[in-house]
Amino acid sequence: MISQSHLLTQYPYIHTALGGLSVQAEQCLPASTVHLIRLYISQLNGCQYCQIMHEDALKDTTSHAQFTRFHAAIVESDLAPLPEFEASALRLAKQVTDVKPLTELDKTQLDEKQCLAVIAITLQINSWNRIAIGLNF
């Protein structure tokens, strides 16, 4: 069976490569939005390991009231109670995760740079989710 240690032995640069995917993107969005995207996508993908990690990170980047509101919205899969900026980011992240064409980007709340940042962060967390789920983290 292939394990996490096998993967990291054969591909020791994987953390750096995946980590580098979002470095620039993280500068374009509030930290709370970055962790909200990662938590939401990890929930959609069923990655418990990443959900726990990003739930903790979201708690660290938001107030208790904001965390409660964000968490309730994604657990209930109802983005309506979220501020429009965060809801737009999560809708775009879901499109990327569902591998749907990005023909209609919601640019009412996100500018092009922010859309690209959401896409990069989503690609990164999708990759981490597949590694964590596939290798039973």
C-alpha positions as CSV (number, residue, x, y, z in Angstrom):
1,M,0.0,0.0,0.0
2,I,1.2,3.5,-0.8
3,S,1.5,5.8,2.2
4,Q,2.0,9.4,2.9
5,S,5.7,8.7,3.7
6,H,6.1,6.9,0.3
7,L,4.7,9.8,-1.6
8,L,6.9,12.3,0.3
9,T,10.0,10.1,-0.2
10,Q,9.5,9.9,-3.9
11,Y,8.2,13.4,-4.4
12,P,9.7,15.5,-1.6
13,Y,8.9,18.7,-3.4
14,I,5.1,18.1,-3.5
15,H,4.5,20.4,-0.4
16,T,6.4,23.2,-2.0
17,A,4.8,22.8,-5.4
18,L,1.3,22.7,-4.1
19,G,2.0,25.4,-1.5
20,G,3.4,27.7,-4.2
21,L,0.2,27.4,-6.2
22,S,-1.6,29.7,-3.9
23,V,1.1,32.1,-2.6
24,Q,0.2,34.9,-5.0
25,A,-3.5,34.1,-4.8
26,E,-3.6,34.5,-1.0
27,Q,-2.5,38.1,-1.4
28,C,-5.6,38.9,-3.4
29,L,-8.2,37.7,-0.9
30,P,-8.8,38.2,2.8
31,A,-7.4,35.3,4.9
32,S,-10.9,34.4,6.1
33,T,-12.1,34.0,2.5
34,V,-9.1,31.8,1.7
35,H,-9.8,29.4,4.6
36,L,-13.6,29.6,3.9
37,I,-12.9,28.4,0.3
38,R,-10.6,25.6,1.6
39,L,-13.1,24.5,4.2
40,Y,-16.0,24.5,1.8
41,I,-14.2,22.6,-0.9
42,S,-12.9,20.1,1.6
43,Q,-16.4,19.6,2.8
44,L,-17.7,19.0,-0.8
45,N,-14.9,16.6,-1.4
46,G,-15.4,14.8,1.9
47,C,-11.9,15.4,3.2
48,Q,-12.1,15.2,7.0
49,Y,-8.4,15.9,7.5
50,C,-8.5,19.2,5.5
51,Q,-11.9,20.2,7.0
52,I,-10.5,20.0,10.5
53,M,-7.4,22.0,9.5
54,H,-9.3,24.7,7.7
55,E,-12.0,25.0,10.3
56,D,-9.4,25.8,12.8
57,A,-7.7,28.3,10.4
58,L,-11.1,29.9,9.7
59,K,-11.7,30.3,13.5
60,D,-8.3,32.1,13.7
61,T,-9.1,34.6,11.0
62,T,-12.7,35.5,11.9
63,S,-14.7,36.7,14.9
64,H,-16.8,34.0,16.7
65,A,-20.0,35.4,15.2
66,Q,-18.6,35.5,11.7
67,F,-17.2,31.9,12.0
68,T,-20.6,30.7,13.3
69,R,-22.3,32.3,10.3
70,F,-19.8,31.0,7.8
71,H,-19.7,27.5,9.2
72,A,-23.5,27.2,9.4
73,A,-23.8,28.3,5.7
74,I,-21.4,25.7,4.4
75,V,-22.6,22.9,6.6
76,E,-26.2,23.5,5.5
77,S,-25.0,24.1,1.9
78,D,-26.9,27.4,1.8
79,L,-24.7,30.2,0.7
80,A,-27.6,32.8,0.8
81,P,-26.8,34.0,4.4
82,L,-23.2,34.8,3.5
83,P,-22.0,38.2,2.4
84,E,-22.1,38.4,-1.4
85,F,-18.3,38.5,-1.8
86,E,-17.8,35.2,0.0
87,A,-20.9,33.6,-1.6
88,S,-19.5,34.6,-5.1
89,A,-16.1,33.1,-4.2
90,L,-17.6,29.9,-3.0
91,R,-19.9,29.6,-6.1
92,L,-16.8,30.0,-8.3
93,A,-14.8,27.5,-6.3
94,K,-17.7,25.0,-6.6
95,Q,-17.7,25.4,-10.4
96,V,-14.0,24.6,-10.5
97,T,-14.4,21.6,-8.2
98,D,-17.4,20.3,-10.2
99,V,-15.3,20.8,-13.4
100,K,-17.9,23.0,-15.0
101,P,-17.0,25.5,-17.7
102,L,-16.3,28.9,-16.4
103,T,-18.2,30.7,-19.0
104,E,-20.1,33.0,-16.7
105,L,-17.9,34.4,-14.0
106,D,-19.7,36.4,-11.3
107,K,-17.8,39.7,-11.6
108,T,-20.3,41.7,-9.6
109,Q,-18.4,41.0,-6.4
110,L,-15.1,39.6,-7.6
111,D,-12.7,41.3,-10.0
112,E,-10.7,39.3,-12.5
113,K,-7.7,39.1,-10.2
114,Q,-9.8,37.8,-7.4
115,C,-11.5,35.3,-9.7
116,L,-8.1,33.9,-10.7
117,A,-7.1,33.8,-7.0
118,V,-10.2,31.8,-6.1
119,I,-9.4,29.4,-9.0
120,A,-5.8,28.9,-7.9
121,I,-6.8,28.3,-4.3
122,T,-9.5,25.8,-5.4
123,L,-7.1,23.9,-7.6
124,Q,-4.7,23.7,-4.7
125,I,-7.2,22.5,-2.1
126,N,-8.7,20.0,-4.5
127,S,-5.2,18.5,-5.0
128,W,-4.6,18.4,-1.2
129,N,-8.0,16.8,-0.7
130,R,-7.2,14.0,-3.2
131,I,-3.9,13.3,-1.6
132,A,-5.3,13.3,1.9
133,I,-8.3,11.1,1.0
134,G,-6.3,8.8,-1.3
135,L,-3.6,8.2,1.3
136,N,-6.0,8.0,4.3
137,F,-4.7,10.9,6.2
